[in-house]
Amino acid sequence: MQKKRLKILTAVVLVLLLALLAAGCGAASIPKPQPTQGAKTVTVTGSCDLEIEDNIIIVSGETDLIDGALLHVSVVSQDGMIVDSVKLTKSRDTVEQRFIITEEKYGDSVKTITGFIVCAPSLYGAQPQAVYDAYGKKFENIQGDFVWNDNGIIVLFASETVEFAR
């Protein structure tokens, strides 16, 4: 009888330990960077569109990010893989990048594509000092519904997803 109780007690203890371990294994939440105390906050807006003309994919949009900001313009396939991309410096409120469709990049596995215009504190290289002065080192002074990671707020504009047919 005592062996049976010991086995039950051991099983209960193991289940409790596993439950405690599982509870501690959840993904840690990364807090959104908070505006610098006393700094002026800025609202950033923009858009992104994608269209296909003949053998060219055009990712275009508008944004009121300050001129000089480093942008990453890309075409992403249905599995989240970047098919084409370019880094550029914003020089006006409209952004447009053309990507030539090649078999090497846009093979049979690409079924849908989405365009992105992204600006981040350091993901695609260091921003000019004027950009950090305006938005903060982690873009913490930018207001808006954006995503963030340990490096800061990521300003991201996405197009509708488009069927890619050859």
N, C-alpha and C positions, 0 to 999 in steps of 0.2 A: 504494500500500500504506500509506503514512504517513497519507493522508487517511482511510482506513478505520479505522486505529488511533486517530486523533484523534477521529473520530466515536464509536467505542466508548468511549474514555476519557471523552469529554464526557457520553455517556449514563450511564455508571456514576457519574460525579460528580453528575449531576442526580438520579439515583435515590437516592444517599446523602444529598444535601441535603434532598430531599423526605421521606425517612425520618426524618431528624433533626428537621425542622420538625413533622412529624406527631407524633413522640414528645413534643414540647414543648407540644402543643396539648391535652393531656388536661385534664379538669376538675380544678381544684385541690381538695384535700380540706380541709374546715374542721374543725379539731380541736374536740372536745367541751370546753366550759369545765370546768376542773378546780376542785374545791372550794377555797375560800379556806383558806389554811394556818391551822390551829387552830380553824376554824369547825366547829360541829356540823352534820353532814349529816342530811338529813331524807328519809324515804321517803314518797312521795305515791302514793296509790292512788285508783282511781275506776272508773266505768263510764258507759256511754251506751247508751240504747235509743231506738228510734224506732217510733212506731205511728201509724196513720191511723185516725181516727174521724170518720165523716161527712165534713165539709168542713174538718177540722182535722188538722194534723200536730203530734204531740206529741213533742218531744225531751226526754228526762228521763234522770237518772242520779244517781249519788252520787259525792262526792269528799271527801277529808279535807284539801284545801287549806284554809288558814286563812281565817276569815271576814274579809271586806273585800277579798279578791282580786277583781280585775276579770276577768270571764269573757266569752268570746265563744261564743255558742250559735248553731249554723247548720244549715241544710239544704243539701246539696250534690248536684247532679245527676251523672249518669253521666260527663259530660265534664269534671268538676272545677269547674264554675262554681257559685258560691254563689247559690242561688235565694232564700233568706231568711236573715236573721240579726239578732241583737240583742246588744248589750253589756249586761251586768248585773253587779251586785256580789253576791258570794257572801255569804249571811247564815245559811245552815244547811247541813247535809251533803247534803241532797237538792236537786237542781236540776231545774226543769221550765219549759219554755217552749212555748207554743202558737203555731202559725203558721196563719193562715187561708189556705186554698187559693183562689187567684184565677187566672183565665184569663191575666191579664197575666204573672204570675210562673211559673205551672205549665202552660204551653201544651203543645201536641202534641209538642214536642221533648224533654220530660222523660219519660224511660222508667224510670229507677231513681233512688232518693234514699238518702242516707246522712246520719245526724245526727252532729254533732260538738259536744263541749264542750271548749273550749281555754282555757288560761291561759298567757300569755307575758309576758316582762319588759316589752316595749314595743310589740308589734305592734298592739295595739288601744287604745293610750293608756298613759300612765304609771301604774304601780301605786302604791298608797299606800306610804308609807315603811315601815310595819309589815311589809308583804309583802317588800320588799327586805331589811329587817332579818332576817327569818326565812329567806329563800331565797337572798340575794345579789343583787347588781345585775343579773347575767345568769342568775339562778336556778342558779348553779353549785353550790350546796349541796344541790340536789335530786338524790336518787338514784332511779333507775328507768330503764326502757327507753323513753326518749322521743327525739324528734328535736331538732335544734338547727340554728341558723344563726349568722351573725355577731353577732346581737343576744343570743344565749343559748339556753338550753334551753326548748323549747316543750312544755308538759304538754298532751297531747292524748288524749282518749278518743273513740272512734268506735263508732257502732252498726253492726249488720249492715246490708248494703245491702238495700233493700226495693223490690220492683216497684211502680211507680206506674201504676196503671190508673185511667182516668176512668170 
